[in-house]
Amino acid sequence: MRVTVPLFKKLKKKKTELDAKEAELNRREEILRRKEEALAQSETVIRDKNWPSFYPLVHHDIAGDIPVHLQRLQYVAYAALLGVPVTLLWNLITSIVIFMSDAAGVYIFFSVVYFLLGPPGAFYFWYRPLYRAFRKNNGMYFGCFFFNFTYHIVFFGFATVGPRILFSGLHFAGILNAIKLMDRHPALGIMSFIGFGFFATEFVLSIWIMHQVYQVFRGNDKATTASIAL
């Protein structure tokens, strides 16, 4: 009996040690499994840069990243984004032609600034936040979009009218300048009317996008899917 009791205690102690080691191994395996899962998830987040196609800088895949019921709205926003450089390029061309006639040079200066900074600014300040808001359903990105897109709408609304204020010669190819130019230079007036059409289209489309995104933000998907077909 004296021999059996110490042996039993040793076996019990050994079993306790083995259980502790087994628990430690299980814990380490669980930690390793979680790290592997986190690594796999992080690898899926790293996406290939594919846009723009001629010089890829960012990843852009509406069909793969955006929920199906929001893809058409995202495509419309993408069309509005592409309309920014087109509109500002025509505005720059018009300003150069006007300057070669009799306009102030400051018009060209600001037109160049708008053309160089407008497209990348539109992409990073309002289009990309909208893209991320739809992909992640994140309220912070929605807020960033609404804040910056409001300035986008104000800018194109001002350009659509085209008043000559702030600086002599600082004006857009808007409706007021088009009407004024038609008296002296009909060809320049026609160019300004075309610019007005670009600005007005971008302005109206932007207001529509703002309304639809707000409906999505408020959770009214029915309004989005019903009115997305223009």
C-alpha distance (Angstrom), angle and dihedral (degrees) to the residues before:
residue distance angle dihedral
M1 . . .
R2 3.76 . .
V3 3.81 89.8 .
T4 3.80 95.4 45.2
V5 3.83 97.0 54.7
P6 3.84 96.9 55.5
L7 3.80 89.8 45.2
F8 3.78 90.7 51.8
K9 3.80 90.8 50.1
K10 3.80 91.0 50.1
L11 3.80 91.6 50.2
K12 3.78 90.8 47.5
K13 3.80 91.3 49.3
K14 3.78 90.7 47.7
K15 3.78 90.9 50.5
T16 3.79 90.4 50.4
E17 3.80 90.5 52.0
L18 3.78 91.7 48.1
D19 3.82 90.8 49.5
A20 3.81 90.3 50.2
K21 3.82 91.4 49.8
E22 3.78 90.8 47.2
A23 3.79 90.9 50.6
E24 3.81 90.2 49.0
L25 3.81 91.2 50.2
N26 3.81 90.7 49.1
R27 3.80 90.0 50.0
R28 3.80 92.1 50.8
E29 3.80 91.3 47.1
E30 3.79 89.9 51.9
I31 3.81 91.3 50.2
L32 3.80 90.7 48.5
R33 3.81 91.2 48.5
R34 3.79 91.5 51.5
K35 3.80 91.5 49.0
E36 3.79 90.4 50.8
E37 3.81 91.0 50.0
A38 3.81 91.5 47.9
L39 3.79 90.2 49.0
A40 3.79 91.4 49.8
Q41 3.80 91.0 49.8
S42 3.80 92.2 47.8
E43 3.78 90.0 51.9
T44 3.79 91.0 54.9
V45 3.82 90.0 52.5
I46 3.81 91.0 56.5
R47 3.80 101.5 83.7
D48 3.75 128.9 -174.5
K49 3.78 116.2 -100.8
N50 3.78 108.5 -115.7
W51 3.82 107.4 153.5
P52 2.95 131.5 118.0
S53 3.77 92.9 24.3
F54 3.82 95.4 -143.3
Y55 3.84 92.6 52.8
P56 3.83 112.2 8.7
L57 3.79 112.8 -145.0
V58 3.81 104.9 154.2
H59 3.78 141.1 17.2
H60 3.81 113.9 -98.3
D61 3.80 122.2 173.0
I62 3.79 114.7 145.2
A63 3.81 94.3 176.5
G64 3.81 92.1 51.0
D65 3.81 102.0 37.6
I66 3.80 107.8 31.7
P67 3.83 123.3 72.4
V68 3.78 112.6 -104.5
H69 3.80 96.1 -114.2
L70 3.83 90.8 54.5
Q71 3.78 99.8 42.8
R72 3.80 97.3 91.0
L73 3.79 91.3 51.4
Q74 3.79 89.7 48.8
Y75 3.80 89.8 50.9
V76 3.81 90.1 52.4
A77 3.80 89.5 50.5
Y78 3.80 87.9 49.4
A79 3.80 89.6 53.1
A80 3.81 89.0 51.7
L81 3.80 88.9 50.8
L82 3.81 91.3 53.0
G83 3.79 88.9 47.5
V84 3.81 91.1 62.1
P85 3.85 97.6 69.9
V86 3.81 91.6 38.9
T87 3.80 92.3 53.0
L88 3.79 95.1 43.1
L89 3.81 91.8 46.4
W90 3.80 91.3 54.8
N91 3.79 88.9 46.3
L92 3.81 89.3 53.0
I93 3.79 92.7 48.5
T94 3.80 90.4 49.1
S95 3.80 91.4 49.2
I96 3.81 91.4 51.6
V97 3.81 91.9 50.7
I98 3.81 91.1 47.1
F99 3.79 91.1 48.6
M100 3.79 90.7 52.2
S101 3.80 86.3 56.9
D102 3.81 107.7 42.4
A103 3.81 112.5 -56.8
A104 3.79 127.8 125.6
G105 3.79 118.0 -93.1
V106 3.79 94.4 -128.6
Y107 3.81 86.3 73.5
I108 3.80 90.6 64.6
F109 3.80 92.0 45.3
F110 3.79 93.9 56.4
S111 3.80 92.3 39.7
V112 3.81 89.3 56.4
V113 3.81 90.9 48.1
Y114 3.80 91.7 50.2
F115 3.80 92.3 48.1
L116 3.81 94.5 48.0
L117 3.82 98.0 42.4
G118 3.80 102.0 28.3
P119 3.84 101.5 72.5
P120 3.83 98.1 44.7
G121 3.79 89.7 40.9
A122 3.81 91.4 52.7
F123 3.80 91.1 49.5
Y124 3.79 97.9 48.7
F125 3.80 100.1 33.4
W126 3.80 103.8 44.8
Y127 3.82 113.7 -2.6
R128 3.80 97.8 53.5
P129 3.85 93.5 45.4
L130 3.82 88.4 51.5
Y131 3.82 90.4 48.7
R132 3.80 91.2 51.3
A133 3.79 92.7 42.9
F134 3.81 91.2 56.6
R135 3.81 93.3 42.2
K136 3.81 97.5 46.8
N137 3.82 100.8 22.2
N138 3.80 88.0 -130.9
G139 3.80 120.2 165.1
M140 3.80 93.2 -152.4
Y141 3.81 91.3 60.8
F142 3.80 90.6 47.0
G143 3.80 89.3 53.6
C144 3.80 91.6 49.1
F145 3.80 90.1 50.7
F146 3.80 94.9 49.4
F147 3.81 92.5 47.8
N148 3.80 96.5 49.2
F149 3.79 97.1 35.3
T150 3.79 89.5 57.2
Y151 3.81 88.9 62.7
H152 3.78 89.0 47.2
I153 3.80 90.5 55.7
V154 3.82 92.8 46.0
F155 3.81 91.2 50.1
F156 3.80 94.8 51.2
G157 3.79 91.9 41.4
F158 3.80 89.5 54.9
A159 3.81 90.9 45.5
T160 3.81 91.3 50.1
V161 3.80 90.3 59.2
G162 3.82 92.8 38.9
P163 3.80 102.3 -160.0
R164 3.80 120.1 -177.7
I165 3.77 102.6 -123.0
L166 3.81 139.3 131.0
F167 3.82 93.9 27.4
S168 3.77 134.2 26.4
G169 3.76 105.8 -102.5
L170 3.82 95.1 11.1
H171 3.77 100.7 128.0
F172 3.77 141.6 122.4
A173 3.77 130.9 -125.4
G174 3.79 87.1 -94.1
I175 3.77 132.9 142.3
L176 3.84 96.6 -87.9
N177 3.78 93.5 52.9
A178 3.79 91.8 43.4
I179 3.80 91.0 55.1
K180 3.81 92.1 45.8
L181 3.79 93.7 48.8
M182 3.80 94.0 48.9
D183 3.81 90.2 72.6
R184 3.81 97.4 56.0
H185 3.82 104.7 18.2
P186 3.82 113.6 22.8
A187 3.83 92.6 -178.4
L188 3.80 91.4 54.2
G189 3.77 89.3 45.0
I190 3.80 90.6 54.9
M191 3.81 90.1 49.9
S192 3.80 89.5 51.0
F193 3.80 90.8 48.6
I194 3.81 88.9 54.2
G195 3.80 88.9 49.5
F196 3.78 88.9 49.4
G197 3.81 88.4 54.2
F198 3.81 90.8 53.0
F199 3.80 93.2 47.7
A200 3.81 93.4 44.6
T201 3.82 92.7 49.4
E202 3.80 91.5 50.3
F203 3.80 90.9 46.1
V204 3.81 95.8 50.6
L205 3.80 92.9 42.6
S206 3.80 90.6 50.2
I207 3.80 92.1 53.0
W208 3.80 89.6 51.0
I209 3.81 91.6 49.5
M210 3.80 91.2 49.4
H211 3.80 90.4 52.5
Q212 3.81 93.7 48.4
V213 3.80 94.2 46.6
Y214 3.79 89.3 49.9
Q215 3.82 88.9 53.6
V216 3.80 89.3 52.3
F217 3.80 91.1 47.3
R218 3.79 90.4 52.3
G219 3.80 89.6 49.7
N220 3.80 97.4 -110.0
D221 3.82 98.7 136.3
K222 3.83 91.5 158.7
A223 3.79 90.7 65.8
T224 3.78 91.1 49.6
T225 3.77 97.3 49.7
A226 3.79 93.0 42.5
S227 3.80 97.2 50.8
I228 3.78 100.3 33.3
A229 3.82 90.6 93.6
L230 3.79 99.1 79.7
